[in-house]
Amino acid sequence: MGLKTFKGGVHPYEGKELAKDAPIVEVLPKGDLVYPLSQHIGAPASPIVAKGDRVLKGQKIAEAGGFVSSPIYASASGTVKAIEPRRVAVGDMVNSIVIENDGAFEEVSYTPCEDVTALSKEEIIGKVKEAGVVGMGGAGFPTHVKLSPKEPEKIEYDLMKVLPEDHWILWNIHVITLGRTICTARSPRCGECFLRCLCPSAEDMEKEKTKKEKTGNSGSRKGERL
């Protein structure tokens, strides 16, 4: 049996008039702050603080747990109250660092980069990784991984060969938009993609969908015979 759906989607009340004319104010976090160690796709981060430690705003409290992982930083100063499983938005229990916010927001000292143009590509990627930058999509994919393809020069050269130079910027925008709206990391909408006839992943997903539909229909027929 195919996936049941409907056209038009859901359009809940937005309630924008409740805040659209209100001034922007700074809201600081209060009370205990919970930092799940798995906030991104890939390996969970590993805590580098312990219960009872005092931490500062901007201090690293968890190290990346692998290549596809990202460090985590405190957003307030305070004392580590516990490192324990806490329930997250998706319903899972995830090991988390709990910090008792002291309200002081005492910050660590930062060392700014004097001249980013003087850094090598590897140094820039290293700084992106150390900063814990991840994508804003549902997967929270670590950005340094995206910046580290196996053959970046070959990929760029292959694209340059098939696209005229005056199309490079335009197609870059198109590809980014496609990745954010259609070819997403989770539940890609292959049926709506204009590149599905060229994409091996779309073909595999279509085969899997057909297989599930056949299995569902077969199960229905068996039930009818019974």
N, C-alpha and C positions, 0 to 999 in steps of 0.2 A: 504494500500500500504506500502511495506517495505521501509526501509531507503535506499536511493540510494547511492551507493559508487562505488569505483573502486579499483583495485589491484595496488600495487606498491607505493602508496603515492605520496607526492609532494617533490621534491628535489631541493630547490632553490639554487642559487649560494651562496657559503659560504664566499668568499672573504677573506680567511685566509691569503693569501700572502700579504695583505695590512698592516698587523700588526705582523705577526709571527716572523719577525727578528728585530722588533723595541724594544728598551729597555723599561723596566717597569718603569713608572713614577707615582708619587703621584699626584692625581688630587683632589683638595679641592673644595667643593661646593661653588658656588657664587650666589649672589642675594637672592631673597625670597625663603624660603624653606617651602613646603607645607606637612603637616603630616595628612593624612586622619585618622579619629578616628576609622574607620573600615578597618583594614589591615589584618584581619584574620577571620576564620569562628567563629561564635558565636556572643555574644553581643558586640556592639561598646564600645570602651574605653570612659571614661568620663574625660573631661579636668579639670585639677587642676591648670591651669594658666588663667590669664585674659589679655585682650587687654592692652598693655602698660607695662606689666611685662618684666623684663630683665631675660633671662634664660642663663644657661651655658651649654656647651657641656657635654652630659652624664646626664643631669638633667631630672628627670621624669616630663613629661608635661601632661600625661593623665593616669588615674588609670583604672585598669581592671573593666569592667562594669558588671561582673558576674563571675561564676565559669568557664564557657567556654568563656574566654576573656583573654586579655593580655594588660599590660601597655605599654606605648610608651615613648621613651626618645628622647631628642633633640640631633642632630648630629653636632650642631654648636652653638656658643653663639650668642646672639642677642636680639632683642626686639619682643615681640608678637605683630604683626601688626593687626591681625584679627582672629576671630574664626567664620568661615562661610562655607557654602556649596561650594565645589569645585568638578569639574568633574574628575573622576578617569579613569583608563585604560579601564574598562569594560563598560564605558559610563554612569554610575550612578553619581548622585550628592550626595556627601558624606560630612557630616560636618567635617571640617578640621581646624587644627591650622596652621596659617601662621606666620612664624618667619622671620623677616628682619635680615639677616646674617650680623654681624658687621665685619667679617673677622678676628677677633682676636682668635677665637677658644679657648677661656678661658674655662678651664675644671673644673668640680666639684672635690672635694676630695673623693677618694674611700677608703673604709675600706676593705682590703683583708681578706679572710678567712684564719686563721692561719693553721688549720689542718682539711681538709675536712673529713678525716677518723674518726674524733672524733664526727662528726655530726650524728644525727639520720636520719633515712629515711625521716621522716616528715620534718625535718629541711632542708634537701637537696632539697626536692620537693618545699618547701617554697621559697628557694633561686632561683630555676629555674623559678618559677612563678613570683617572684619579678623582675627578670632580663628580663622578657618579651620574653623568648625563645619560638619560634614557629617553626613548620615544614617548610621545604623549598619547599614543593609541592604547588599545586595550591590553596589548602584550607587554608594554613597557620595555621594548627591546633595547638593550644596551647600545648606545650610539657608537662606541669605539669598535664594536663588532661590525657594524655596517660600514665603518670607515676602513675596514681591514679585509677587503676581498682577496682571494688567492692570487688573481692575476689582474690587478687594477688597470695596468697599462694596456693589456690585451682587450679588456672590456671596452675601454675608452676608444681604442683604435678601431675595433669592430663597429662601434656605433658611428664613429666619424666617417667610416667608409660608406655607410648606407644612407647617411643624412647630409644634405647640403649644409654648408657652414651657417647660412642665414636661418636655418631651422633649429640649430642646436639649443638656443635658450628656450624657444617655444616648446620644443619636444621635451625638454627637461621639466618644464612646468606640467605638461600633459602626463608624463610618467609619474611624477610625484602625486598629482591629483588622482590618477588611476589607482595608485597604491593605497591612498587614504580612503577612497570611496568604494572601489570595486575589488581590487586584488589585495584584500586585507589578510593579515596573518591568520586570523581566525574567521571561519565561515566566509570564505571568498565567494563573491556573486559571479561565478564563472558564466552563468547563462546570460548575463548582461554585458559581458566583456567583448569588445569588438576584435580582440586578439585571440579569442578562444580557439579559432581554427588553426592557430600556429603554436598554441601552448600545450606542452606535454602534460602539465598538471591538470589543465582543464579536461583533457582527454581521459586521464586517469579517474578524475572525479565523476565524469559522465558514466564511465564503465562501472564504477562503484555504485552510483545511483541506480543504474539499470539492474545490476545484480541484486540490490536490496528490494527493488520493485518486483522482480521475478520471484524472489524468496517469499515476499509478502503475499503475492498472488497465489503461489503454490500452497502456502499455509491456509489461505482462505478456501481453496478448492478442497483440500483435505478435510477441513471442518464441515464443508457442505456434504461430503460423502458420508461422514460420520453421522 
